[in-house]
Amino acid sequence: MIRAFVAALLIATVASAQSESVVLEERLDLYGPISGAFLGSERTTSAPDGRRLRLVVTDASGAPTLRFFILHDDGGRETGAVYFEGDDETAYRETFTYDGQQKTTPYGAEPGEAAARLEADLEAEGRERRKRYFRADGSKYGEEDVLWNDDGTAAGWDFRRLGRDGAVQPERDASFRYDYLGVGDGGTWSVRVRSRDGEAERVEARTLSTLEEPAPYRTAASLAPGVVSTAASETSPSVSADGRVLAFARYGDDWVAKTPYVARLGADGWRVEPVPALGTVYNLAVTPDGDALIAALGPDGPLVRVRRDGDGWT
């Protein structure tokens, strides 16, 4: 299951919200959703005026697997990039061209030569909305829809692989989605789970550095305010392997008398239900499949186990 160090970022006991400022660096630390193993990091560095400057991807050992440096014109628009793969010192170049709200990126050829390319349709604010992938001979081999949430966070993307005849190859399609485990004002977030075709693929923990807060900090965001995070105190969070079932305890003035709850993430957000079969608990945890709870009824035990039984627990 997702380990406690990730679950602890999800509950309402996070730091107070930081003041908004220009993001100088965004770091995503990547973890396996079941093992909790550290997979590596992605760090995007930007200038104070908001221009992206570079992206560095490292593996679990800290060795870079990609170094991507972005070029701009006098108006600040991205015109290309120079990048290096792994420890190879060969510099590869990309050149971006624009035609209205369409951005084109050719791959692997000198200027004027036929090359594979990516065409992306941009929204007015510059976000990508749709992508099309072409071979060097001009035939299209892929289409992609880029999805966004109303709060400005990325919702995911859908990719369709096309055959030489232009027909969609369903077995090569892939659907990616992000589940945000707490989003604050302005789309700030701390932790999200990326799923591929409905299966949790990795957990991403976000750290920011800004002009006002140059030291890295995790963005503060309460998890489901008023639903999971309330005026009471929530504690002891644990999460199922797919990131969609959260077990936690809630207490008022007496922290020993904790009431157990389970929150489930659905299409309409988090839905919280008590677990009366347990009474009050000292601590609890959800199993990786989200269908059972293990709880300590006091500081010295005993441990008890309940399982999902229809709409309740037994």
C-alpha positions in Angstrom: 0.0 0.0 0.0 1.0 3.6 -0.2 3.3 4.1 2.7 2.7 6.3 5.7 5.1 9.0 4.7 2.9 9.6 1.6 -0.4 9.2 3.5 0.7 11.7 6.1 0.8 14.4 3.3 -2.9 13.8 2.5 -4.7 14.5 5.7 -5.7 17.9 7.1 -2.7 18.2 9.5 -0.5 19.9 6.9 1.3 23.2 7.3 -0.5 26.5 6.9 -0.8 27.7 3.3 2.1 29.6 1.9 1.7 33.0 0.2 1.4 32.8 -3.6 4.5 33.7 -5.5 6.3 33.0 -8.7 7.5 29.4 -8.8 11.2 29.2 -9.4 11.5 25.4 -9.1 8.9 22.6 -9.0 10.2 19.2 -7.9 8.2 16.0 -8.2 9.5 13.1 -6.2 8.2 9.8 -7.6 7.2 6.7 -5.7 5.8 3.3 -6.4 2.2 3.2 -5.4 2.4 -0.2 -3.7 6.0 -0.6 -2.6 6.5 3.0 -1.7 10.0 2.7 -3.4 11.6 6.0 -4.5 11.7 6.0 -8.3 13.4 9.3 -9.0 12.6 13.0 -9.4 11.6 15.6 -12.0 12.7 19.2 -11.4 11.5 22.1 -13.5 13.3 25.4 -13.1 11.7 28.7 -14.2 12.8 32.4 -14.4 11.2 35.1 -12.2 9.1 36.2 -15.2 7.6 32.7 -15.5 9.7 31.4 -18.5 10.6 27.7 -18.2 14.4 27.3 -18.2 15.2 23.6 -17.8 13.8 20.2 -16.9 16.1 17.6 -15.2 14.9 14.1 -14.7 16.9 11.8 -12.3 16.6 8.1 -11.4 16.4 6.7 -7.9 20.2 7.0 -7.5 20.2 10.7 -8.4 21.8 10.2 -11.8 20.3 12.3 -14.6 18.4 10.5 -17.3 17.3 13.7 -19.1 18.6 17.3 -19.1 16.3 19.6 -21.1 17.2 23.3 -21.6 14.6 25.6 -23.2 15.3 28.5 -25.6 13.2 31.6 -26.0 12.7 34.5 -28.4 12.9 38.2 -27.3 9.2 38.1 -26.4 9.7 35.2 -24.0 8.0 32.5 -26.1 9.6 29.1 -26.2 11.4 28.6 -29.6 13.3 25.3 -29.0 15.4 23.2 -26.7 18.7 21.5 -26.3 18.7 18.2 -24.4 21.0 15.4 -23.3 20.0 11.9 -22.5 21.6 10.0 -19.6 25.3 10.5 -19.4 25.6 11.0 -23.2 27.2 14.4 -23.9 25.6 14.5 -27.4 23.4 17.5 -27.7 20.1 17.0 -29.4 18.0 20.0 -30.6 14.3 20.7 -31.0 12.9 23.7 -32.8 9.4 25.0 -32.1 7.4 26.8 -34.8 4.0 28.4 -34.4 1.0 28.9 -36.7 -1.7 30.7 -34.8 -2.6 28.4 -31.9 -0.7 25.4 -33.4 2.8 24.5 -32.2 5.0 22.1 -34.2 8.0 20.3 -33.0 10.1 18.3 -35.5 12.3 15.4 -34.3 15.6 14.0 -35.5 16.5 15.9 -38.6 18.4 19.0 -39.9 16.3 22.0 -40.8 14.6 21.5 -44.2 14.8 17.7 -44.0 11.8 15.4 -43.6 11.4 14.5 -39.9 8.9 13.0 -37.5 7.0 15.7 -35.8 4.5 16.6 -33.1 1.7 19.1 -33.7 -0.1 20.5 -30.6 -3.2 22.7 -30.5 -2.8 25.4 -27.8 -5.4 27.2 -25.8 -5.3 31.0 -25.5 -3.2 30.8 -22.3 -0.7 28.5 -24.0 -1.8 25.1 -22.6 -1.8 22.1 -24.9 -5.2 20.7 -25.6 -4.7 18.2 -28.5 -1.6 16.5 -30.0 -0.9 14.7 -33.2 2.1 12.6 -33.9 3.5 12.1 -37.5 6.2 9.9 -39.0 8.9 11.3 -41.2 6.9 10.3 -44.3 4.0 12.4 -43.1 1.7 9.6 -42.0 0.0 10.1 -38.6 0.6 7.4 -36.0 -0.9 8.9 -32.9 -3.5 11.3 -31.4 -3.7 12.6 -27.9 -6.3 14.6 -25.9 -4.9 16.6 -23.0 -7.4 17.1 -20.2 -7.5 19.9 -17.6 -9.5 20.4 -14.4 -11.5 23.6 -13.7 -8.9 24.7 -11.0 -6.1 24.6 -13.6 -4.5 21.3 -12.5 -3.8 18.6 -15.1 -6.5 16.0 -15.3 -4.6 13.6 -17.5 -4.5 12.6 -21.2 -5.9 10.0 -23.6 -3.6 8.5 -26.3 -4.8 6.7 -29.4 -2.3 4.7 -31.6 -3.0 4.7 -35.3 -2.0 2.1 -37.8 -0.5 2.7 -41.2 -4.0 2.7 -42.6 -5.1 5.4 -40.2 -7.3 3.1 -38.2 -7.2 3.3 -34.4 -5.5 0.4 -32.7 -7.5 -0.1 -29.4 -4.9 -2.5 -28.0 -2.3 0.4 -28.2 -4.5 3.0 -26.6 -3.7 4.4 -23.1 -5.6 6.5 -20.7 -3.8 8.4 -18.0 -5.5 10.2 -15.1 -4.3 12.2 -12.0 -6.1 11.9 -8.7 -5.2 14.9 -6.4 -5.2 14.0 -2.7 -5.9 17.5 -1.6 -6.0 20.7 -3.7 -5.8 24.2 -2.2 -6.5 27.7 -3.5 -5.2 28.5 -7.0 -4.8 24.8 -7.8 -2.0 24.3 -5.3 -1.5 20.6 -4.4 0.9 18.4 -2.5 0.4 14.8 -3.6 -1.2 13.2 -6.6 -1.5 9.6 -8.0 -1.1 8.9 -11.7 -3.0 6.0 -13.0 -2.8 4.3 -16.4 -5.9 2.5 -17.7 -7.3 2.6 -14.2 -4.3 1.1 -12.4 -2.2 3.3 -10.1 1.2 3.8 -11.7 3.1 6.1 -9.4 2.7 8.7 -6.6 4.0 12.2 -7.1 5.0 14.4 -4.1 5.4 18.0 -5.0 7.9 20.5 -3.5 8.1 24.2 -4.6 10.6 27.0 -4.3 9.4 30.5 -4.9 10.7 34.1 -4.8 9.0 34.6 -1.5 9.8 31.2 -0.1 13.2 30.2 -1.7 13.6 27.2 0.6 11.7 24.2 -0.8 8.3 23.6 0.8 5.4 21.3 0.2 2.3 23.2 -0.9 -0.3 23.2 1.8 -3.8 21.9 0.9 -6.5 20.3 3.1 -7.9 17.0 1.8 -11.6 17.5 0.9 -12.3 20.4 3.2 -15.6 20.0 5.1 -15.8 16.3 4.1 -12.6 14.7 5.3 -10.9 17.7 6.9 -13.2 19.3 9.4 -13.2 21.5 12.4 -12.5 18.4 14.5 -9.1 16.7 14.4 -8.2 14.0 11.9 -5.3 11.6 12.4 -3.9 8.1 11.6 -4.4 8.2 7.8 -3.6 5.2 5.6 -4.4 4.7 1.9 -5.3 1.7 -0.3 -2.9 0.8 -3.1 -5.0 2.5 -5.8 -5.2 5.7 -3.7 -9.0 5.7 -3.6 -9.8 4.4 -0.1 -8.6 6.4 2.9 -9.0 5.2 6.5 -8.5 7.8 9.3 -9.7 8.6 12.8 -11.4 11.7 14.1 -11.6 13.1 17.6 -12.7 16.2 19.5 -11.5 17.1 23.0 -10.5 13.6 23.9 -7.7 12.3 21.6 -7.9 8.8 23.1 -11.5 8.4 22.0 -11.1 8.4 18.3 -13.9 7.5 15.9 -12.9 5.5 12.8 -13.9 6.6 9.3 -13.4 5.5 5.7 -13.4 7.9 2.8 -13.9 6.6 -0.8 -13.0 8.6 -3.9 -15.6 8.6 -6.6 -16.6 10.6 -9.6 -18.1 13.3 -7.3 -15.2 13.4 -4.9 -14.6 11.9 -1.5 -17.5 10.3 0.4 -17.0 9.6 4.1 -18.6 7.0 6.2 -18.1 6.0 9.9 -17.2 2.4 10.9 -19.5 1.6 13.8 -18.4 -2.0 13.9 -15.2 -0.8 15.5 -16.5 1.6 18.1 -13.7 3.9 19.2 -10.1 3.1 18.3 -6.6 4.0 19.3 -5.2 3.6 15.7 -6.2 1.9 12.5 -5.0 1.1 8.9 -6.7 0.0 5.7 -5.4 -3.0 3.7 -4.0 -2.6 0.2 -7.2 -3.7 -1.5 -9.3 -1.2 0.5 -11.7 -3.9 1.7 -10.5 -4.5 5.3 -9.4 -2.4 8.3 -7.1 -3.4 11.1 -7.4 -1.4 14.3 -5.9 -1.2 17.8 -8.7 -0.6 20.4 -6.2 0.8 22.9 -2.5 1.6 23.4 -1.9 -2.0 24.4 -4.3 -3.6 21.9 -6.1 -5.8 21.1 -5.9 -5.7 17.3 -9.1 -6.4 15.5 -10.0 -6.8 11.8 -13.2 -5.9 10.0 -14.0 -6.4 6.3 -16.3 -4.6 3.9 -19.8 -6.2 3.9 -22.0 -4.6 1.3 -22.5 -1.0 2.4 -21.1 -1.7 5.9 -18.4 -3.4 7.8 -18.4 -6.7 9.7 
